Amino acid sequence: MSTAIRVVVVDGSPFMYRLLMSHRSSAPDLHIIGMVCNATRALNMVKELQPDVVMLDLDTPKLDGLQVLDCLMHECPTPVVLVSSISLDAATLTLKGVEMGAVDFILKETQQDNPEMLCGHIAAKIRAASRIRVIRSLRLRHAPSPTASSLCTSTEQPQCDDLGVAERVVVIGASTGGPNALRDLLSLLPADFPAVILVVQHIPKAFAAVLAAQLCHCTALAVQIATHGCRLTAGTALIAPGGVHLRLGPDARVQLDEGPAVGGHCPAIDITMESVAQAYGRRTMGIVLTGMGADGAKGLMAIHAAGGEAFAQDAASCVVDGMPQRARETGVVDYIGTPVQIARRLLAAPWAHRRNTA
């Protein structure tokens, strides 16, 4: 019998605690050892009990969730799963929390749909978090987080149709731990990078604009939320909106499809990669970064079959080595490395050296 996973819940309301306690039979390996809603008591409890995972609700009155997270990461590093709502402000706080070291997050708004299913979803994230080793962080400065209103828009960058169509496409798929991995990778790519980047991050609809805003502040690329009919422009990173699949049409323009989830995901990485492989063939590159599950493995196989290149993040640098592992197991991956190493590999490609010769 496996050892129980010990969890401390930091939440101003009893909902999460009651939910997990009422569905103990479906997750017998989870042991809730404490619940607290006071910041000081939360830190003391974690230090004293040393849980395997902390669930932290960022939307707790009179509790600065980010400050608690900062103290946890600095004083007693522990895997943290954030609990968030779906508002724009909550999305901003949540992705800031992920940047600060939280492993993952869940949305409590889904509680009304199917509590048992939500409990199973929470349990899966807690189990994944419990396997992650968190290192002590440096004390972070709490600078204002970028919001959707600060997203690079048409006033700051060329629109998709202002430049020529990109000759190459890089599709990056990511899930748990993806925002930080994306920042590491995209931060190294220059504004004149001679390919378009399509980013498919498993993320709720309300979070996509905030992710784009964060990425815009860390890369020289022009960052946009992908829109239906948008043309692929070199030097641009297009972020797939949450809740829709991103495909390429016969005219190599973006098509957004509200079709059913594939493998539990919408957007699905496989769908985008398979579509791009069909349209761009050997001029396609696919990258699978950290995340749970298997999304992206079939997509890389399609890219490989079309003559393109396949990349996967290495196990050591992943928050969760689920998707990259499944990708590596296909046998079609051409290069394995950290997000930074993958970025350098892209920049070293012969076609990338031609970006300044036009």
C-alpha positions as CSV (number, residue, x, y, z in Angstrom):
1,M,0.0,0.0,0.0
2,S,1.4,3.4,-1.0
3,T,2.1,6.1,1.6
4,A,-0.7,8.6,2.1
5,I,-0.1,12.1,0.6
6,R,-0.4,14.6,3.5
7,V,-2.2,17.8,2.5
8,V,-2.7,21.2,4.3
9,V,-5.6,23.3,2.9
10,V,-5.2,27.1,3.2
11,D,-8.7,28.4,2.5
12,G,-11.0,31.0,4.0
13,S,-14.1,28.9,3.3
14,P,-14.7,25.3,4.3
15,F,-15.7,24.3,0.7
16,M,-12.5,22.7,-0.4
17,Y,-11.9,20.9,2.9
18,R,-15.5,19.6,2.9
19,L,-15.3,18.5,-0.7
20,L,-12.1,16.5,-0.2
21,M,-13.4,15.0,3.1
22,S,-16.8,14.0,1.6
23,H,-15.1,12.1,-1.3
24,R,-12.4,10.4,0.7
25,S,-13.4,7.0,-0.6
26,S,-12.5,8.1,-4.2
27,A,-9.1,9.3,-3.1
28,P,-8.0,7.2,-0.1
29,D,-4.4,8.1,-0.7
30,L,-5.0,11.8,0.3
31,H,-4.8,12.7,3.9
32,I,-6.0,16.2,4.9
33,I,-3.9,16.9,8.0
34,G,-5.0,20.5,8.5
35,M,-7.0,23.5,7.3
36,V,-6.3,27.1,8.1
37,C,-7.4,30.5,6.9
38,N,-4.9,32.8,8.7
39,A,-1.6,33.6,7.0
40,T,0.6,33.3,10.1
41,R,-1.1,30.1,11.2
42,A,-0.7,28.7,7.7
43,L,3.0,29.2,7.7
44,N,3.4,27.8,11.2
45,M,1.2,24.8,10.3
46,V,3.3,24.0,7.2
47,K,6.5,24.4,9.1
48,E,5.3,22.1,11.9
49,L,3.4,19.4,10.0
50,Q,5.7,19.5,6.8
51,P,2.9,18.3,4.4
52,D,3.6,16.9,1.0
53,V,1.3,19.4,-0.7
54,V,-0.3,22.7,0.2
55,M,-3.6,23.8,-1.4
56,L,-3.7,27.6,-1.3
57,D,-6.8,29.6,-2.2
58,L,-5.7,33.0,-3.5
59,D,-9.2,34.4,-3.2
60,T,-9.4,34.3,0.6
61,P,-10.5,37.6,2.4
62,K,-7.9,39.1,4.6
63,L,-5.3,36.7,3.3
64,D,-2.6,37.8,0.9
65,G,-2.2,34.6,-1.0
66,L,0.9,35.7,-3.0
67,Q,2.6,36.8,0.2
68,V,1.8,33.4,1.8
69,L,3.2,31.7,-1.3
70,D,6.3,33.8,-1.2
71,C,6.9,32.9,2.4
72,L,6.3,29.2,1.8
73,M,8.7,29.2,-1.2
74,H,11.4,31.0,0.8
75,E,11.0,29.6,4.3
76,C,9.6,26.0,3.9
77,P,9.6,25.1,0.2
78,T,6.5,22.8,-0.4
79,P,4.6,21.9,-3.6
80,V,1.7,24.3,-3.8
81,V,-1.5,23.8,-5.8
82,L,-3.4,27.1,-6.1
83,V,-7.2,27.4,-6.0
84,S,-8.5,30.1,-8.3
85,S,-11.7,31.6,-9.7
86,I,-12.1,32.4,-13.4
87,S,-12.1,36.2,-13.2
88,L,-9.5,38.3,-15.0
89,D,-8.0,39.5,-11.7
90,A,-7.9,35.9,-10.4
91,A,-6.2,34.8,-13.5
92,T,-3.5,37.4,-13.1
93,L,-2.9,36.5,-9.5
94,T,-2.8,32.8,-10.3
95,L,-0.3,33.0,-13.2
96,K,1.8,35.3,-11.0
97,G,1.7,32.5,-8.4
98,V,2.8,30.0,-10.9
99,E,5.7,32.3,-11.8
100,M,6.6,32.5,-8.1
101,G,6.8,28.7,-7.8
102,A,3.3,27.2,-7.4
103,V,3.1,23.8,-9.2
104,D,-0.4,24.1,-10.6
105,F,-3.8,25.5,-10.1
106,I,-7.5,24.4,-10.1
107,L,-10.7,26.4,-10.8
108,K,-13.3,26.2,-8.0
109,E,-16.0,27.5,-10.3
110,T,-16.4,24.0,-11.7
111,Q,-17.7,22.8,-8.3
112,Q,-21.3,23.1,-9.4
113,D,-20.9,20.9,-12.4
114,N,-19.9,17.6,-10.8
115,P,-18.3,17.6,-7.4
116,E,-17.1,14.1,-7.6
117,M,-15.4,14.8,-11.0
118,L,-13.9,18.0,-9.5
119,C,-12.6,16.0,-6.5
120,G,-10.9,13.5,-8.9
121,H,-9.4,16.4,-10.8
122,I,-8.0,17.9,-7.6
123,A,-6.7,14.5,-6.5
124,A,-4.8,14.1,-9.7
125,K,-3.1,17.5,-9.4
126,I,-2.3,16.8,-5.7
127,R,-0.7,13.5,-6.6
128,A,1.4,15.1,-9.4
129,A,2.4,17.9,-7.1
130,S,3.5,15.5,-4.4
131,R,6.1,14.0,-6.7
132,I,7.8,17.4,-7.3
133,R,10.8,18.5,-5.4
134,V,10.6,22.2,-4.7
135,I,13.8,24.2,-3.9
136,R,14.1,27.2,-1.8
137,S,13.4,30.4,-3.7
138,L,15.0,33.8,-3.4
139,R,12.8,36.5,-1.8
140,L,10.8,37.9,-4.7
141,R,9.9,41.6,-5.2
142,H,6.1,42.0,-5.6
143,A,6.1,44.1,-8.7
144,P,2.8,44.8,-10.3
145,S,1.7,41.8,-12.5
146,P,0.9,42.4,-16.1
147,T,-2.8,42.4,-16.9
148,A,-4.8,41.7,-20.0
149,S,-5.0,45.5,-20.6
150,S,-1.2,45.6,-20.9
151,L,-1.1,42.9,-23.6
152,C,0.9,44.0,-26.6
153,T,-1.7,45.0,-29.1
154,S,-1.9,46.7,-32.5
155,T,-0.7,50.0,-31.0
156,E,2.6,48.3,-30.1
157,Q,3.2,45.7,-32.7
158,P,2.3,44.9,-36.4
159,Q,-0.9,43.0,-36.9
160,C,-0.8,39.5,-38.5
161,D,-1.5,40.7,-42.0
162,D,1.0,43.5,-42.0
163,L,4.0,41.3,-42.8
164,G,4.7,38.4,-45.1
165,V,3.5,34.9,-44.4
166,A,6.0,32.9,-42.3
167,E,7.9,30.2,-44.2
168,R,8.3,28.0,-41.0
169,V,6.0,27.2,-38.1
170,V,7.1,26.2,-34.6
171,V,4.3,24.7,-32.5
172,I,4.9,24.6,-28.7
173,G,2.6,22.5,-26.5
174,A,2.6,22.8,-22.7
175,S,0.5,22.1,-19.7
176,T,1.4,21.9,-16.0
177,G,4.5,24.1,-15.4
178,G,4.2,25.5,-19.0
179,P,4.1,29.2,-18.3
180,N,7.6,29.2,-16.8
181,A,9.0,26.9,-19.4
182,L,7.5,29.1,-22.2
183,R,9.1,32.1,-20.7
184,D,12.5,30.4,-20.6
185,L,12.2,29.3,-24.2
186,L,10.7,32.4,-25.8
187,S,12.9,34.9,-23.9
188,L,15.9,33.8,-26.1
189,L,14.2,34.3,-29.5
190,P,14.8,37.6,-31.2
191,A,12.3,39.9,-32.8
192,D,13.4,38.9,-36.3
193,F,13.1,35.2,-35.6
194,P,12.3,33.8,-39.1
195,A,9.3,31.6,-38.1
196,V,5.9,32.0,-36.4
197,I,5.4,30.4,-33.0
198,L,2.1,28.8,-32.2
199,V,1.7,28.3,-28.4
200,V,-0.9,25.7,-27.2
201,Q,-1.0,25.9,-23.4
202,H,-3.6,23.9,-21.5
203,I,-5.3,26.9,-19.8
204,P,-8.8,28.2,-19.1
205,K,-10.3,30.7,-21.4
206,A,-10.0,33.6,-19.0
207,F,-6.3,32.9,-18.5
208,A,-5.1,33.1,-22.1
209,A,-4.9,36.9,-22.3
210,V,-3.0,37.1,-19.0
211,L,-0.5,34.5,-20.1
212,A,0.0,36.4,-23.4
213,A,0.6,39.6,-21.4
214,Q,3.2,37.9,-19.2
215,L,5.0,36.4,-22.2
216,C,4.9,39.8,-24.0
217,H,7.0,41.2,-21.2
218,C,9.7,38.5,-21.4
219,T,10.3,38.1,-25.2
220,A,11.3,40.3,-28.2
221,L,8.7,38.4,-30.2
222,A,5.4,40.1,-31.0
223,V,2.8,38.3,-28.8
224,Q,-0.8,38.0,-29.7
225,I,-3.9,35.9,-28.9
226,A,-4.6,34.0,-32.1
227,T,-7.8,35.1,-33.9
228,H,-9.8,33.4,-36.5
229,G,-8.4,34.1,-40.0
230,C,-5.1,35.5,-38.7
231,R,-2.2,35.0,-41.0
232,L,1.1,33.5,-39.8
233,T,3.8,36.1,-39.5
234,A,7.5,35.5,-38.8
235,G,8.6,36.9,-35.4
236,T,5.2,36.5,-33.9
237,A,4.0,34.2,-31.1
238,L,0.3,33.4,-31.3
239,I,-1.3,32.1,-28.2
240,A,-4.2,29.6,-28.6
241,P,-7.3,30.9,-26.8
242,G,-8.7,28.7,-24.1
243,G,-11.7,26.7,-24.9
244,V,-11.1,26.3,-28.7
245,H,-8.9,24.2,-30.9
246,L,-6.4,26.0,-33.1
247,R,-6.0,24.6,-36.7
248,L,-4.6,25.9,-39.9
249,G,-6.9,26.1,-42.9
250,P,-6.0,25.4,-46.6
251,D,-4.9,29.0,-46.9
252,A,-2.5,28.7,-44.0
253,R,-4.6,31.0,-41.9
254,V,-5.7,30.3,-38.3
255,Q,-9.0,28.5,-37.8
256,L,-10.5,28.4,-34.3
257,D,-12.8,25.5,-33.7
258,E,-15.1,25.1,-30.7
259,G,-15.2,21.3,-31.2
260,P,-15.3,18.9,-28.3
261,A,-12.3,18.4,-26.1
262,V,-9.7,15.8,-27.3
263,G,-8.2,13.8,-24.5
264,G,-9.8,16.1,-22.0
265,H,-8.1,19.2,-23.6
266,C,-9.4,22.2,-25.5
267,P,-7.2,23.5,-27.0
268,A,-5.5,20.2,-27.8
269,I,-1.8,20.2,-28.8
270,D,-2.2,17.2,-31.1
271,I,-4.9,18.9,-33.2
272,T,-2.7,22.0,-33.8
273,M,0.4,20.0,-34.5
274,E,-1.3,17.6,-36.9
275,S,-2.9,20.5,-38.7
276,V,0.4,22.4,-39.1
277,A,2.2,19.3,-40.2
278,Q,-0.4,18.8,-43.0
279,A,-0.1,22.4,-44.1
280,Y,3.7,23.1,-43.7
281,G,5.2,19.6,-43.9
282,R,9.0,19.6,-43.4
283,R,8.9,23.3,-42.5
284,T,7.2,22.4,-39.2
285,M,8.8,22.1,-35.8
286,G,7.0,20.7,-32.8
287,I,8.0,21.1,-29.2
288,V,6.4,19.3,-26.2
289,L,7.1,20.9,-22.8
290,T,6.2,19.9,-19.3
291,G,2.7,18.6,-18.4
292,M,0.5,15.8,-17.4
293,G,-0.9,13.3,-19.8
294,A,0.0,12.4,-23.4
295,D,-1.1,15.4,-25.5
296,G,1.4,16.3,-28.1
297,A,2.8,12.8,-28.7
298,K,0.6,12.1,-31.7
299,G,1.3,15.6,-33.0
300,L,5.0,15.0,-32.9
301,M,4.5,11.8,-34.8
302,A,2.6,13.6,-37.5
303,I,5.3,16.3,-37.7
304,H,8.0,13.6,-38.0
305,A,6.0,11.8,-40.7
306,A,5.8,15.0,-42.7
307,G,9.5,15.5,-42.5
308,G,9.6,18.2,-39.8
309,E,11.6,18.2,-36.5
310,A,10.4,17.1,-33.1
311,F,11.6,18.3,-29.7
312,A,10.8,17.3,-26.2
313,Q,11.7,18.8,-22.8
314,D,14.1,16.6,-20.7
315,A,12.7,14.9,-17.6
316,A,15.0,16.7,-15.1
317,S,13.7,20.2,-16.0
318,C,10.0,19.3,-16.2
319,V,7.6,20.2,-13.4
320,V,5.6,17.1,-14.6
321,D,7.3,14.7,-17.0
322,G,4.1,13.3,-18.4
323,M,3.7,14.7,-21.9
324,P,7.4,14.9,-22.7
325,Q,7.9,11.3,-21.5
326,R,5.1,10.1,-23.8
327,A,6.6,12.1,-26.6
328,R,10.1,10.7,-26.1
329,E,8.6,7.2,-26.0
330,T,7.4,7.6,-29.6
331,G,11.0,7.4,-30.8
332,V,10.5,10.3,-33.2
333,V,12.0,13.1,-31.1
334,D,15.1,14.6,-32.7
335,Y,16.3,16.6,-29.7
336,I,15.7,16.5,-25.9
337,G,16.7,19.3,-23.6
338,T,15.7,22.1,-21.3
339,P,13.5,24.9,-22.7
340,V,16.7,27.1,-22.9
341,Q,18.6,24.4,-24.8
342,I,15.7,23.9,-27.2
343,A,15.6,27.6,-27.9
344,R,19.4,27.6,-28.6
345,R,18.9,24.6,-30.9
346,L,16.3,26.5,-32.9
347,L,18.6,29.5,-33.2
348,A,21.5,27.3,-34.4
349,A,19.5,25.9,-37.3
350,P,20.7,26.9,-40.8
351,W,17.4,28.5,-41.7
352,A,17.5,30.7,-38.5
353,H,20.8,32.3,-39.6
354,R,19.1,33.7,-42.7
355,R,16.9,36.1,-40.7
356,N,19.2,39.1,-41.1
357,T,20.0,38.6,-44.8
358,A,16.7,39.7,-46.3
